[in-house]
Amino acid sequence: MTELTGTATAATLRELHWLMDMVHSLDAGLVILDRDQRVHLWNRFMENHSGIPAERILGRSLRTFFPDDPPPAWLDHKMRTVLDMNLPSFTIWRQRPYLFRFPPPRPFSSRAEHMYQNVTMLPLRSADTAVRHVGIILYDVTESALARHQLEEMNQALEKLSRTDRLTGLYNRGFWEECLEAEFRRFRRTRQPATLVLFDIDHFKQINDTWGHQAGDAVLRRLAQTTRESIRTTDIAGRYGGEEFAILLVDTEETRAVHLAERLRQAVERLEVPVEDGCIRFTISLGISQVREQVASPQEWIRCADLALYQAKHEGRNRYVVRPCTDCG
């Protein structure tokens, strides 16, 4: 009987040794905390990435080594949920980037500032079936997180390209018209004022014929830059086509739109665009129209502003004209 007991004990010790060897060989962090957040297990993954050996931290409070990360209130709440409800808890890196702020796995080649982690917390039963400890499994998902960030950045860049005019950097006509339609619907709901400004470069064909199309492109880019510098962050500017531009002024009446139009006109009049053989100076003409209840569609609103622009051209250029949407017949 004694020999059998000794054999069983030896087998149990071997199994325990194998189990602990597996625990320390796993490519994941394993931590066991009691209700007071004293550490009862700290595997080799945790040693390697924290720089804290197990013999230093075992039996001591986690807060001695990590006073702020993870945040005390957050961890207290998570542990109470696991212990009192006897249910596991899961946290992914998109909810909280990390539980313990560890350096990235490859600090010299990684773009990450820290290791991204997914975390599982499990209730652990003691021999008497009571739940007094929480097991924490920490997975390094840095590469997946970086790939997701890169994909999102690429999608954002593609989205920006899809709505941006490549020459001027302003919104392209398609996206700008979507903004106009949205603002028109908002006006129908709220009756908040909005004003449209259309403008183009006077004698632009002559600029191209005299200086060449590359010089013409330089003029368009400079006008777009000046436009961006002249409008508010809430205003929506786009290249409507060729040398024609449009600005949608949200929550703005015609009287205020006139001030912007005149400021932009004067700024353009002072511009000098250097080219290979000299310097180009140019002017713009502008048409202004505030949306009214009688306007049936965004297209009719554009037509009113376009008629005002045509009138500015007819009256001598380098000027603005205001045309109410009630006078577009």
N, C-alpha and C positions, 0 to 999 in steps of 0.2 A: 504493500500500500504506500509506504514511504517512497519507494522507487518510482511508482506511478505518479505520485504527487510531484516529485522532483522533476520528472520528465515533462509533466504538464506545465510546471512553472517555467522550465527552460524554453518550452515551445511558446508560451505566452510572452516571455521576454524577447524571444527572437521576433515574434510578430510585432511586438511593440517597437523594437528596433527598426524593423522594416518600415513600419508605418511612419515613424519619425523621420526616417531617411527619405521617404516619399514626400512628406510634408515640407522638408527643407529643400527638396529638389524641384518642387513645383515652380513653374514660371508664373507665379501669382503670389500676392501678399496674403499671408494668413495671420490673423491676430485674434486672440481671445481676451475679452474684457469681462470683469465682474460688474456688479451693479455700481460699485464705487469707481469704476473705470481703472482699476488696477490691471496690469498686463499679466496674463497667464500663458500666452504663447506669442512668440515673435519669430517668424521663420526667417530663413536665410535671405529670401527676396527682400523682406523688410530691413534686414541688417544691411544688405548691399546698397539699397537705394536711400536709406535714411542716414547711414553712417553710424548707427547706434547698435552696438552688439547686444545680443539677447541677455547676456549676463548682467548688463548694466540696467536694463529696463524691466526685466521680469520681477514681478512682485511690487513694482512701484507704480505710482499714478501716471497715467498717460499725460496728464497736464504738466507734469514736471519737465517733460521733454517737448511737448507741443502745447504751449499755453494758449495759442490763438487759432491754430489750424489742427483739426477741424474746429469751427466756431463752437464754443461750449454750449450755447443755447440750442443750436441745431443738433449737435450730437446727443445732448440730453434728451431732446424730444424723440429722436430716432430710436434711441435705446429703450426708452420707456414704452414706446409703441411695440417694439419687438418683444420685450420682456413681459409686459402686462397683457398683451393680446396673443402672445405665443404665435406670432406670424412673422414670416420673413419680410424684409424691406429691400427695395432695389433703387439705386440711384445711378443714372447714366451721366456721362460727361457733359451732355448738353444741358442738363439740369444744374449740375455743379461740376466744374471742370476737374476737380480733384478732391479727395478726402484728406490726404497728406500732401503737402507741397514738396514734391521730390523734383530734383533736376530731370531734364529730359533724358531718355535712355542713351542717346548719342549726342552729348552736349556740343561737340565740335562740328557736327554735320547737320544737326536738326534745326529746323526753323522754329521749333517750339520753345517757349520760355520755361515750361514745366512739363511734367508727365501728366497726360490726360488719363483719367481713371474711371472705370465703371466699378460700382461697389455693391456687394450683396451682404446683408446682415441677417444672420440666422439665430433663432433661439436655440440654446443648447441645454438639454436635460441632464441633470445630475443622476447619480445612481438611484436616488429616491424619487426620481421623475420630476422633481421641482426644476423650474427654469430660473437659473441664477446667473447665467453667463450668456454673452453674445459673441458669436463667431463672425468675424469680418473677413470676407474674401475680396481682395483688391486686384483688379485686372488692368494691366497696362494697355491702353488703347490709343496711344499717342499717334501711331502711324495712321490708323483709321480716322482719327480726329483731324489730322493734318490734311489727309486726302479729301475729307468732307469740306474743310475750309477752302482748300484749293478749288474744288469743284464749285462751291458757292461763289468764290471770287471770279471764276471764269464765267459763270452764269450771269453774274452782275455786269461783268464787262461786256458780254454779248448783248444783254438787255440794253445797256447804255448805247452800244453801237447801233442797235436796231431802232433807236429813237433819236439818234443824233446825226446831224448833217456833218459829213466828214470834212468838208472844206472849212466851214465856219465854226464848228463846235456848238452851234445853237441846235435847238430841237429841229428835226426834219418836219416836213409838211404833214406827213401822216400822223405823227404823234401830237404835233401841235393842234391839228384839227380835232383829235380825240379830246384834248384839253378844252378846246373851245366848246365842243358839244357838251362836255360835263359841266362847264360853267354856265352854259345856256340853260341846262336842266336845273341847275342850282338857282338861277335867276327866276325860273318859273315857279319854284317852290317857295323861295324866300323873299323875292322882289328886292334883293340887295343889288346895288348898282354894279355895273361892270362896263368897261369901255374898251373898244378895239381901236388900235392904231395900225394902219398899213402905211408902209413907206418904201420908196425905192430910190435908186441912185439916178440923179439927173444926167442925161446924155451918156449912159453907160456904154452904149455901142461905140460911141466916139472914143471912149477911153480904150476899149479893146482894139479898135481899128488903129489908133495912134500908137499905143504903147505895147500892144500884144496881150494875149490871153493870160499869160503868167502875171503880168502887171495887174490885169483885171481881177485875178484871183487874190492878189495881195490887197487890193482895195476892198474886196468883199470881206476878207479876214479882218482887216482893220476896222471896218464898219461894225462887224459883229462884236469885236472887242469893245469898241466904244459904246455899243448898245448895252452890253453886259455891265459896263461901268456906270451907266446912266440910270438903270432901272433898279427897283427894289427886289429883294429876295422873293417876294410873293408874286411878282410879275412874271409872265410866261412869254419868252421871246423865241421866235422860230424863223427859219428861212422858208419863205412861202413858195419861192420859185425864182430861179435866175437871180436877178438883182433886187428882187422884192422880198421884204421882211415884214413880220407882223409881231405885235406885242399885245398880249391880253392883260389888261389891268383889272385885277380883281378888287372888288369893294372900292371902286373909283368912279367918280362922276366926271363928265366932260370937262368941267372947269379945272379939275386937278390934272386931268390928262393933258390939257393944253400946256400946263407948266412943264410936264415931262417932255412933250413934243418940242417945245421951243428950246428947252435945255439941250436936247439931243441934236436939234438942227444947228444950234450955235456951235456945239462941240465938233460936229462933223465939218462945219464950215472952216474951223480953225485947223483941221487935220492937214498934215503933209505926209504923203506916202512915198518914201524914197524908192526909186527904181534905178536901173543901170544907167540910164542916160539923163536922169533928172529927178524931178519930184512931181507927184500928182496931187492936185487939189481938186476936190469935188464937193457937191452939195446933194441934199436929199429933199424930196417932197413928201408930205405926210397927209394922210386922210384920217379923220377921227370920227368915231360914231359910238354913242352910248346906246346900249340895248334898251328897248322900250317894250311895253306890253303888246303893242301892235305887231311886233316882229314875230313871224310865224315859224322861223327856223334859223339855225346857225348860218345857213347859206345866204339867207336874206340879210342877216346882220353883216356878213362879209361884203355883200353887194353894196350896202350903204357906205361902209368905209372905203370901198373901192371907188365909188362915185365921188366921194370927197377927195380921194387921191387924184382922180382924173381932173377934178376941178382945180386942184392946186397946180397941176401941170399946165392946165389951160390958162391959168392966171399969171404964169410967169416962172413957175418952179421956185425951189429954195424957200418954201413956205409950207404952212399947214392950213388945212381947211376943216372946219367942223361941220358935219352934216347929220342932223337928227335922223333917226330911223323912221320917223313919221314923214320924212320928205324924200323918199326914195322911189317915187313913182316915175 
